[in-house]
Amino acid sequence: MALDSFLLDLLEDPVDHGTLIYIDSKNVLYNPRLRVAYEVRDSIPVLLPDESRPVSDEEHLAFTQDPTGRTTGQQ
């Protein structure tokens, strides 16, 4: 289930407070600056730094080029 647009407008990275990229097909929120991904479980973003995971170069490229990716924050 996709995250609500209102919620996406409010989300930011808990570490650098910048925007994230929501990749619905992978169920993750991605920070391309820090190259970490946060899981979305049952439509709930898990934005805990200890729960994030590093992203490989291949995943970074896939996440940043995904046409369905949506940037969080006020648009």
C-alpha positions as CSV (number, residue, x, y, z in Angstrom):
1,M,0.0,0.0,0.0
2,A,1.4,3.4,-1.0
3,L,2.1,6.1,1.5
4,D,-0.4,9.0,1.8
5,S,0.6,12.2,-0.1
6,F,0.0,14.3,3.0
7,L,2.4,12.1,5.0
8,L,5.0,12.3,2.2
9,D,4.8,16.1,2.3
10,L,5.9,16.0,6.0
11,L,8.6,13.4,5.9
12,E,12.3,14.2,6.1
13,D,15.5,12.3,6.9
14,P,16.0,12.1,10.7
15,V,19.8,12.5,10.4
16,D,20.3,15.4,7.9
17,H,16.7,16.7,7.8
18,G,16.7,16.7,4.0
19,T,14.2,15.2,1.5
20,L,13.9,11.5,0.8
21,I,12.8,9.6,-2.3
22,Y,9.9,7.3,-1.7
23,I,10.1,4.2,-3.9
24,D,6.7,2.5,-3.7
25,S,7.7,-0.6,-5.6
26,K,10.5,-1.3,-3.2
27,N,8.7,0.0,-0.1
28,V,11.6,2.2,1.0
29,L,12.4,5.8,1.7
30,Y,15.8,6.6,0.3
31,N,18.3,9.3,1.2
32,P,20.6,9.7,-1.8
33,R,23.0,12.1,0.1
34,L,23.8,9.6,2.8
35,R,23.0,6.5,0.7
36,V,20.8,4.9,3.2
37,A,17.3,3.3,2.9
38,Y,14.6,3.2,5.5
39,E,12.0,0.4,5.3
40,V,8.3,1.1,5.2
41,R,6.4,-1.6,7.2
42,D,2.6,-1.9,6.9
43,S,2.5,1.7,5.5
44,I,4.5,3.0,8.4
45,P,7.9,4.6,7.6
46,V,10.6,3.3,10.0
47,L,12.8,6.4,10.1
48,L,15.1,5.3,12.8
49,P,18.9,5.7,12.0
50,D,19.7,2.4,13.7
51,E,17.1,0.6,11.4
52,S,18.4,2.1,8.2
53,R,20.6,0.1,5.8
54,P,23.4,1.1,3.5
55,V,22.7,1.1,-0.3
56,S,25.0,-0.3,-2.9
57,D,26.0,1.7,-6.0
58,E,23.6,-0.4,-8.1
59,E,20.7,0.3,-5.8
60,H,21.5,4.0,-5.7
61,L,21.3,4.2,-9.4
62,A,18.1,2.2,-9.5
63,F,16.5,4.3,-6.8
64,T,17.5,7.7,-8.3
65,Q,16.4,6.7,-11.8
66,D,13.1,5.0,-10.8
67,P,10.3,6.9,-12.6
68,T,7.8,6.2,-9.9
69,G,10.0,7.7,-7.2
70,R,8.5,10.7,-5.3
71,T,10.5,13.2,-3.4
72,T,9.2,13.9,0.1
73,G,8.7,17.4,1.5
74,Q,6.5,20.3,0.5
75,Q,6.1,20.4,-3.3
